[in-house]
Structures are given as structure tokens and as C-alpha cells.
């Protein structure tokens, strides 16, 4: 106020400076570290537990309010574990450059997961088979165990992701004592961390850090009068899911962890403008796959119509069918931020190295399980342990290879070298209106007659530009049918043996089985395509279903008018019905 009066009276800057007093220079460290180039890692300061927890007082107060006990019980049952956890993780970040990557990030992450897990226990029934009186007696212990599981959900990182050393280069023995205790014993002012390159997330290591946080007296208190709380607590901390009995505690913790990480990533995007999407989802997707493999009959290895096939050439999971199972499982548990599209799920698994892509441009493989009449799409896992890591009795692989080897074109059949002039389509197709137009997609078909216009690889061999096939459907088409049909049309651009449809004289023949493989009900697909005016009636009848002989088999399907497939020339076909209103 004095400075403002000085300025208003016109005394000038000198009076303003006098009113403010001497201006001190900012407290810049004068150690050689601060002025050296290239810069030297300043490390992390050694602080007491009270100093470390001070920035989190507000969150701790919310935890106390949510826990709902008196001060003495809160300090004994909750605050003691918080202080032990703070001493264990100190100011360590949770990740090097991802979520909770700032100093103290691992502490904050544990506190937030613990708070949301505790909050989620309201209204939950943990011991459903017990009597009401027993449930009432055990409920406070379940709440305490859930809080501890959330707090220690990421403590395994101290043992697997970082190496801590002091000024003298001595490394922290993380298995022996807490980081704060070690720093006091070393009388270290600062410490430094080195991130382990390509560290593998091994949550089972968390059980070795748990004694630094939870006392044996606390475990005994949780175990009194029951045989479920401590086993489920340990299963959650170690990441080992039990399949005989539902682990509600672990479900709450995993859901809270996903929520907390997603919140921090969104805040990180707002602060720095560059979101890191999907980087934390691998654990939940892999965990979902493992639980399906252990409990879902459709995921039994090498069974009839199984999602999982294990052969000499690797472990395969049928795709995108498996993605639908994973999404439904995680949606039923209300896991946040889980992608819904199979392509997005696959991208997360690819980025995490869980799935081996077929090539730089193709992620899925074509396999042909024993007894299957046709090849199916599947993803290949990088290791059987990805899926069977938690199963004691690992299934034995088939004594056969599963990869589909496409039939080779006979040596006497050659691609046309010259593109002969094609006669008018009407005169060419009038000779055989039920014949198949050779699109060079069906390798088992007869060689193209000289009158056929070269397309696909034949066009490339003839020196003509190759066609690119793409669906061009009306906007009113059912979205699910549109996506499936777009995938089928796109298959025409790949290897001929993997084409999901082929041309006939009236248009593109799409087998109903190909629609069903893409989780589209054939009757719904037929009605949607017909309502959009995209189908060609095979005869004068009302039926929109056509039958076609292909590779010695009679196949049911529909005929899509060629004008809805970019890359097909409608003039090469007999019938192209007008669009419906």
C-alpha cells in the first residue's frame, strides 16, 4: 500500500523501490552443479516423512473423512500405513516420462488409488455367503484391506523399475529397508535414480515390499475370524487373480487405478498439450485375456470353435472375436478408458509388445485350425506366458502348424502380359450370366478368358494402374454392417488367397459366413443392405440370398451392386439396379 501511495503522489520509481525495501536476488544454488554444462542431474533431496506428506494434507483429510472413524483408529489403521508408504517410496516418480512422472509421483499415485478404492467400498458386499452379523463385523476390515491394496498397487516399481544411489554411489537395497530409512542411515542429503531400460512390469514383486508398509500385527488383525481378506489382499498386491472366487477387493482397486491414471494423463495433456494415450491399458487388457482363458469355455485352448489356438508355430487368438469378449468383460467391471474398437485394442497390444505383427503393414495372421473349412484371422502373442502366465497347468501345443499356407497358382497358369481390348460387357456376359468375372482374387479359379479386362495384379502385370477396392455405401446403412462390409471390401486389396468376397456376373458376392465372422447377424445384414438399395436380386423371387459354387462348395451369400464398391466398373456387370429412395 505504501508503494502504491508513493506512485500516486508522483514520487517516481525511486520512492517505489524505497517503499518495497531492498530487492533480494532469487535463491539460486551456487554449487558447481547449477552452472555446469552439460547439466548434471540434481537428484532428489532427502526429506523427512512429515515434509514429504505435507503437500498431500488435503487428500489425507479426505481419506480420513471417507474412512469414518475416530482419530485414534484412523492413525492406527490408516495413517500408519500412509507414513510407512511415504518412507518407502519417498519422492520417487511413478514413471520416467508418462503418468505421475514428477517427484513424489509414486506417493501421490498410491494415495489417490487408495482413496478412490476406499470410496468404492461403500455399498459393496464382500462376503456374500456369510451371515449379516458376520458381514457387519468384517466390513471394517475389508475397507482397511481395500485401502492398503490401493495404496500398494504400484509399490512393485521400487523393486523393478528404478535403481537408487546416494552421493557416494552406494545403491539402495530396496528389498531390505525403506528408502527413507536407508537415506537416514547413510546421512545422505540427496539421492539419484536411474531408470531400468525396458523394465518388465512384475507386480508380484509387490509382496516383497509389503512388509515395509504393513505390519504383521495389521495382517493378523485383518485375518482374525476369516480366511479371505488377507489372501485377496495379497492377490491384489501381487497381481495374481484368483479364479475360483470373485475378488471384489481387486476389482475395486484395478478400476480405481485405471481411473487415477486416466485422470493424470488428461491433466498431463492439458499442461503440456501432448497426451499419452493408451500407454497404461496393456495391463488391463492382458489381465482380461488371462481371466477369459481361465474361466471362459470359449477360450479353452484348441477346443472346437475356440478363441485360442496353440500350435508349433505359436499361440494365436482369433481376432476380432476375442476383442469383443475382452471389451464385454472389462465393460461389465466398469473399467474406464478401455477402447471399444478392436483396432484400438490391437494397437495398444502391439505398442506394448504383447502381439507380434505379421508385417509392418499387417497385424493379423491367417490360420487354419484342424477341422476348419476355411482360414480365419488371428493375432499371434509374443509368448504363451502372456496368456498362460497365471495358469498352473499350461496347455500343450498341437503337434501341427496353424499358419495357413495359401494354395500356389499352378505353374502353367500365367498372368496375362498384354491387355487385349475388351468387347462390350453385355455381349461378353450374355454368354454366361452366372459365370464369375475373374478379378484375379480367387487363385483356385480358372484362368481369365482373353475377353476379361485385367484388374488387380493382372492389371499391374499388364502395365496398367492397379485398382484399389473400397466400400462406398449410402450414409443410411447400418454402421455395424458398414464396418463389416468395409473390411470385406478391403480384403480384395490383399493376397488373393485371403479375399473374403469375389465377383460374379451381377456384382460382388459376399458370403454370409464372412459377415457372421465379423459379428454381424446375417438376417440383419441382409435387411440393412436391402433397405439401403445395395443388393442385386439373384432371381425374380423376393429372396435376397444367393448361392454360388466356389472351390467345390455351395455357399450362401448376397450380391452387392458393383456401383457401391470403388474399383469395380459397373459396365463389366450384367445388372446394376437403380438406387432406392
N, C-alpha and C positions, 0 to 999 in steps of 0.2 A: 504494500500500500504506500509506503514511503517513497519507493521508486516511482510509482505512478504519479504521486503528487509532485515530485521533482520534475518529471517530464511535463506535466500540465502547467507548472509555473515557468516553464521555459528555461530551466537551468541547464539543459543540454545533456549530452552523454556523460560528461564528467560527473555531474551530480548523480546520474543514474548508477554509475559504477560505484560511487561512494556509498550510495544507499544500499546497494547489494553487498558491499564488502568485497574483500579480495576473492577473485575467481581462481579456484584451485584447478590444477590440471587433472585430467582423469587419471584414475589409478591404473596405470599401465605397467604390467610386470617388467622389471628391468633385468630379468635373467637373460642369459645368452640365448635361451630357447626362443624368446619372443622376437628377437631381431635376426635370427639366423636364416639363411637361405641355402638350400631349400628348407621349408619349415619343418620343424621337429614335432612329433606327436606330443602334445602337452599332457596326455594321460588324464586320469581321474583323481580328484582329491580324496584323501582318506577322511571320512566324516563319521561322527557318532550316529547311532541309530535314531536318536531324537532329531538330529539335524536332517537326516535322510527322510524321516516321516513328516517333518513339518510342512512341506508343500502339499501333503495329502490329508491334512487335518479335516477338511470339509468332507471328503469322501469317507474317511473313517467315522465321522459323526453320522453320516447317512447309514453306514453299516450298523452302527450302534442302535440307531432308531429302528432299523429293519429287524435287527435281532430280537429286540423287545424284552430284554432282561434288565435287572438292576446293574449298577456299576461294577459291583464286585464280581458277579457272574460273567459280565462281558469281559472284564480284564483277564479273568482266569480262562475262559473258554474261547475267546476270540482274539483279544488284543495281544495275548502272549504269543499266539501263533503268528500274528502280523509282525511283531517285533523280531521274532526268530527268522521269519522270511526276509525281512529287510536286512538283517545281518548276513543272511546267506547270499542274497543277490546284489546287495549294496546298490551301486549306481550303474550296474551293467545294462546296456541296451538289450532289447529282445532280439533284434536282427541288425545286420550291418547297414542295410540301406533300404529297408522295407518298413513294415509296420512297427511302431514303438521302437524306433531306431535312435532316439535321443538318450542322453544319460538319464538313468533312472527309469528307462522304458520297461524293463522286465518287472520292476516293482509295481509300476502303475498298471501294467497289463494284468498281473496277478490279482491286484486289489479290485480291478473292475470286473474281472471274470468271477471272482468270489462274491462280489456284491450282487451281480445280476443272477448268479446261481442261487444265492440265498433268497433273493426276492422271488425267484421262480418256484421256491418250495411251498409258497402259500397255496393251499388248496390241493396239494399233491398227496396221494395216498401211496406210501412206500411199502407197507406190509399189508397187502390186500387180503392175505389169508388169515391174518391174526384177528383176535377179538378187538372190540372197540377200546376196551380198557388197556390192552397191551399196546395198541397203536398210539393211544394218548400218552402212554409212558415213554414210548420210543421216539415219538415225533421230535422232541428237542434234540435228541442225539442224531437223528437223520439230518436235521437242519445244520447242526455243527459239522457233521461229516461232509455234507454237501459244500459248505463254506470252505473247509480245508481242501477238498478236492479241486474246487475252483481256484483257490489260492496257489496250489502247487501244480496246476495244469501244465505249466511251461517250465517248471524248475529243472527239467532234464537238460535244458540248454546249457546250464552252467557246467555240465559234465561232457558235453559233446560238441558244442559249437564255438567255445572260446577257450583261449589259453591266457591266463592272467599272470603277470610277473611284476615285481616291485622294481625300485630304482637300481637295485644291485643285480637284477636279472634272475632272482630266485622265483621259481614258479609256485603258484598256489596249489597245494594238494587238495583238490576240490572234494575228493572222497573222504577226507579225514576231518575237516572242520569248515565252518562257515567263513566266507570271505572277510567279513568284518572282524571276526575273532583272529584270523590269520594276520590281518593288517596291524592289529594292536600288538600281537606277539612279535611282529617284525619291526614295530615302531616306524612304519613306512608313512611318509607324507603323501605319496602319490603311488598310483599303480597304472599299469598299461595292459591293454588287451590285444590279442592277435586272433583274428577270425580263422577258424579251421576251414581250409578250402574244400568245397564240395562235401560239407558235413552232411551226414545222413541223420534224418530225424529218428531218434531212437527213444521213444517215450518210456520204454521200460526202465531206462536209467533213472527215472524219477524216484523209484523206490529207494535208491541208494542215497539220495539227498533228503528224503523224507525225515529220517531221524534227526537231522539238524533243525527241523522246523516243528515237528510234532513229537511230544514226549511219550514215553512208554506208558506213563500214567494216563495220558489222554486216550491212547488206544485202548487201554484196559477199561476206561470209563465207557467208551463207545461200544465195546464188545460185551458189556455186562447185560445178561438177560436175553441175548440174541446171538445168532450166528451168521448174520447177513451184512451188518453195517460195515465192519472192517473189511471183509472180503470185497464188497462192492467199492469201498473207498480205494483199496489197493488196486483193484482192476481199473478204475478210472485214472488214477495217477500213472499207472504203467501202460495204459493204452490197450490192455488186454480185455477184450469184450467177452463176457460170458454169454453163452447161447442157450443154456438150459432155463435160465430165469431172467426176466426183464430187469435191466439195471436202470431204474428211473433216475438215480443219482447221476450216473454217467451221461444220460440223455440230457439232463438239465445243464450239466457243465459243458458238454460239447456244443449245445445250442447257444449258450451264453458266450463261449469263446468265439464262435463264428460271428455273433453279433458285435462283440467288442472289437474284433479285428476289422470287420467291415466298417464300423464307425470310424476307427482310426485311419483307415485308408481313404475314406471320404474326406476326413479333415485334412489329411495329407495332400489330397488333390486340391482342396481349397487354398491351402497355404502355399503350395509350390506349383500348382497348375498342371501337374503330371500324375494322373492316377496310376496306381499299380494294381491292375485288375486280375483277379483270379489266382493270385500267387499263393493264397493260403487255403485254397479249396481242395488241393490234392488229398490232404489227409482225410477229409470227409468223404470224398468220392471213393478212395481206396477202402476206407473203413466200411462204406456201404457195400462195395463189391464183396468184401470178405464176409460180411454178415449174410448176404444173399447166398454165397457159396456154402455157408454152414447151415442155413436154415430153410432155404427155398428149394423145393424139389426140382424146379425147372433149371436150377443152377448146379445140379449134380453132374459131375464130370462124366462126359462120354455116354450120357444116357440118351434115350430116344427124345428127339426134339429138344435137346439140351441147349442152354445158352453157352456152355463151357465145353471146349474140346481140347484134349491134351494128347498130343502125338509126339513122334520122334522129332518133328521139326518145330516144336514149341507149344505154348499154351495160347489158345485162341478164345476170344469171347465174341459171340455173334452180335453184330452191330448193324443197325441202331437199336435192335430189340432190347439189348442189355441196358442201354441208356434210359429207356422208358422205365425199366424195373428200378434202376438206381434213383431216378427222379421221383417216382412214386414213394419209395421208401423214405427218402430224405424230406419230401414234402409232408409226409404223414407225421414226421417229427418236427415240423415247422423250422427246419434249418434255414437261416436267412442267406440270401445272396447266392444260392445254388442255381446255376444256369439251367434253363429248361430245354434248350435246343441240343440235340445230340452232337452237332458240330462244335458248339461251345464247350460241352463237356469233354469232347475228344481233344480240343485244343489245350485244355488245362492238363490233361493226362500226358499229352505229347510234350508240353513245356516242362513238365516235371520229370520226364524220362521214364515214365511208367510204361509207355507204349512205344513199340518200335514201328516207325512208319515204313511203308513198302518202298517209297522213294521220296525224293524231295517234293514231289507234287501229289503223291497219293499216300493216304494214311492207312486205308483198309486193305486187307488181303482177301483173296478169293480162295476159299477152302471147300473141300468136298468130303464131308464126313461119311463113314461107312453106312451104306444103305440109303444115302441121299441120292435122289434122282437128278439133282442139279446143284451147281455151285452156289455158295452163299457168302455174303460179305462178313468179315470178322476183323477185329483188331488183335494184334499179337502183343502179349505182355512181355516186358523185357526180361522177366524171370518168373518162374512158377511161385516163388516166395511172395510175390506181390499179392497173389490171391490166396495162397495156402499157408501164409506165414503164421496164422493163428490156429491152424488145424493140425492136431497131433498126427492123425492118420492121413498123410498126404496121398492122394490117389495116384495110381500107377499110370504111366502114359500108354497109349496104344502102341502096339508094335507095327506102326504104319505111319506114313507121312500124310498129312492132311491138306497140304497146299495143292490147289487144283492146277494141273498142267493142261493148258488148252490144247485141243487137238490141232496138229500141224496140218497145214494145207498140203494136199498131195503134190508131189514134185512135178507131175505132168500138167498141173493147173497153174497157169501163169497169169500175172496181172496184165491187162491189155496195155500195149505200148502206144498205140495210136488211138485217138478218139474218133471213130467213124461218125459220120453225120447221122444223126438220129432222125427217123421218119416221124411223122405226126403221131402224137400219143394215141389218138383214137384208133388209127389203123393198126398201131403196134399192139395195143392192148385188147383189141376186139378179138384177136385170135385166141386169147386165153384170159378171160376176165377174172379167173380165180387164181391165176399164177402169181408168183412172188416176184416183185421187182428186185433184182439183185443190187442191193445197196452196199455190197462188199462188207456187210456186217456179220452175216452168217457164214462161217467158214465151212460148214458142212453142206451148204447149198451147192447146186450145180454151177458151173462156170457161166458168167453172164453172156447172153447172146450178143451178137455183134450189134444189134439194134439198140442195146441199152445205153443210156447216157452214163458216162463214167462219173462216179461220185466217190467221196471218201478217199481211201488210199488209192483207188484206181484213178481218181482224178489227179492225185499227186503224181502218180507214175506216168500219167499221160501229159504231164507238164501243165495241167490246169490248176487253178487255185482250189485247195481243199475246202469243203463245206464245213461249217460249224452248225451243229444242230442245237436248237434251243426252243423251249416251250414259249408260245406266245398266246396265252389263254385270255379270255374275257375277264374283266375285273370281278364279275359276279360269281365266278367259280369258287366252290368251297376251298378255303385256304389249305386244309389238310390234304385234300385231293390235289390241289395245285402243287404243293410241295412234293408229293409223291410222284406225280406225273413229270415234274421238272427234273427230278432225279433220274427217272426212266429215260427221258429225252436226252439228258446229258450223258447217259451211258453209251449212246451212239457215238460219242466222240472218243471213247477209249478203245481198248483192244476189242477186236471183233468177237472174240470168244466170250466176252463179258457183257455184251449188249443185252439189255433187258427187254427189248422190243425189236420188231423187224417190219419191213414194209410189205404190203400186199397190194393188189391192184387197185384197191379203193382208198388206201391210206396207211396209217401206222397201226399195226396190230400190237396191242398191249395185253399180255396175258393177265388174267385176274389174279393169278398167283403172285405176280410181281407187285401188284397193288397191296395184296394181303401181307406180303413180306415187309412192306413199309407201313404196317399198322393202319391200313385203310380198309374198312369193311367193303367188300366188292359191291353189294347192293347199293350202299350209299354212294360209292364212286360212280356206278352206272347212272343212278338218278341225277347226281350232280352234273356229270358230263352231258347227259341228255338235256337237262334243263338249260345248260349253257350253250346248247346247239353245236356241240363239238363232235358228236358221234355220227358215223355213217351206218345206216341200217343195212345188215348183210343181205336182207331179202325183203320181200314185200310185206312180211308179217310185222307184228308190233314188237317183237323181241329185239333188244339192242345187243344181245350177246351173240358173238360169232364164234365159230370153231375153225381151227386151222391145223393142218397136219404139218408138224415140224420135227425133223430128225426122227421120224418114225413114230411120233406120238401125236395124239389128237388133243389139242389144247384149247381151252375156253378162254375167251378174251373179248375185248371191244376194239373197234376200229375208229381211231381218231382221224378226223378230216385233215388232210395234209396242210391246209392253209393255217392251221394252228401250230405247226412245227416249222420254225425258221430253219432254212437249209433244205427243205423239201420243195420241189417245184410242183404246184398243183396241176400243171399241164401234163405231168407224167402219169397221172392217175385217171381212172375212168369216171369216178363220181366224186364231186365236191359239193355237198348240198349247201344251199344258201343259209345264211345266218338266221336264227330265230329272233323274234322280237322279245 
